């Protein structure tokens, strides 16, 4: 799935921040729906929500594959020595 162009780098968010963004964006989606806003607005909000949910699922899959630990994929050669 492609990232939404207005989305931040979601991998930098903590799990709590990710959950909070999903909650806020879901609330905004329902508000926009109640206000009968243009369907393109709902579509853009939906795309942002899909990206957040995909990141949440990616993290869950990573944790289940590693036995609950998240792998540090940003290690450098110097980190291996310590």
Number of C-alpha atoms within 10 A of each C-alpha: 6 6 15 16 7 8 12 10 9 16 13 9 13 10 14 9 12 17 15 12 16 19 13 11 17 16 12 14 20 13 13 16 14 9 9 11 12 10 11 9 14 18 12 14 19 15 16 21 21 16 19 22 15 15 17 18 12 13 15 13 14 15 14 12 12 10 9 11 10 14 11 6 6 6 9 8 7 7 8 7 6 5
